[in-house]
Amino acid sequence: MSEHDNDNTSGPRPEATLRDGRVKASIWRNEAEGGPFRSTTFARTYEDKDGNTRDAHSFSGTDLLKVSELSRQAYNKSRILDREERREAFKQQRDAESKERPRGRDDRNR
């Protein structure tokens, strides 16, 4: 992958994108044997001489503070997404278990 790649509009999309000016942090959901995890990529968006939007993966000194702040925000956003995903999985599991369990007379009044 080169430093100056086009945005891939037809491939996988990030789960979330955080921006500060031209700098962005993209949060990706990935699957692995141990379960899902999230990773974050950073890029600086610019227009090339033909007017095409490109991403660069090097940063000037003034962009580094933005990368630092976006790192903190991406960490927090990833934790929120993880928590929401675990909560939804728990809810689905609980709902599936309640449908499997036969309801007796005592359960109907609860």
N, C-alpha and C positions, 0 to 999 in steps of 0.2 A: 504494500500500500504506500503510495507516495504521500508527501506532505500536503499536496494540493489535490484533493479528490472532490469530485462533484458530490452533492447530496444525492443519496440513493432514494429516489422517490418511489420506486416500484418494489423495493425489498422490505425487509423488516423495519419496523418503526420503533423508536424509543418509547418506553412507557411514559416518560415525562421528560420535558426539556425546560431547563432554567436558563435565563438570559440576563446578562448585564452588558448592555451596549452590543458590541460585536462579538463578545465572548459568550459561549454557551456550554452548559453541562448537560449531556444526554444520559439518562438513566435507562439501562437495558435490563430486561428480565431474561434470565438464562435458566436452562434446565441442566441438571447434572444427576449422577447416580445418587448422591446424597440429598437430592431435592432441589428446589428452585433457589436461585440466588440472584442478586443484582450487581451490576457493574456500572461504572460511570466513565464516559469519555468526555474530553474537553476539546473544544475547537474554537478557532477565531474565524468568523465569516467575513468574506470580502468579495468584491466583484473583480473579475479578470478584465483584460483589455477589450474583450468582446461583449462585456456586460453580463457574463454568466456568473452565477453565485457559486463560490467555491469555499471549502473549508481548509484552513491551515492548522497545523498542530504544533506550531511554535508561537511563542508569545513575547512581546516586548516587555520591558521593565514595567511600564505603566499597566499592562494587562495582567501582570502577575498578582497584584492585589485582588483583581476581579476573580482570577482563578482560585485564589485562596478563599474568598468569600463564597464563591459558588461551590467549592468543595464542602464547606460547612453546611450550606443549604441542601446539597445533594445527599449528604450523610443523613440529615434529618428527614428529607423526603423519602429516602430509601427505607428508613426505619418505619415511617408511617405506612408505606406501601406494604412492607413485610407484615406489619401488625394487622392491616386490613385483610390481607390475604389469609393469614392464620385464623382470624376471626370468622371469615366467610367459610373456610374449610371446616372449622369447628361447628358452625351453624348447620352446614350441609350434612355433616356426619350425625349430629344430634337429630336433625329432621328425619334422616334415613332410619336411624335406630328407633325413633318413636313410631314410624310407620310399620316397622317390622314387629314391634311388640303388640301382642293382642291386648285389647282393652277389656278389663273386667268391670264388674259392677262398681267396685270401689273407685276405679280410675275415672269413671264418668262423672263423678261428683266432685272431683278435684279441680 
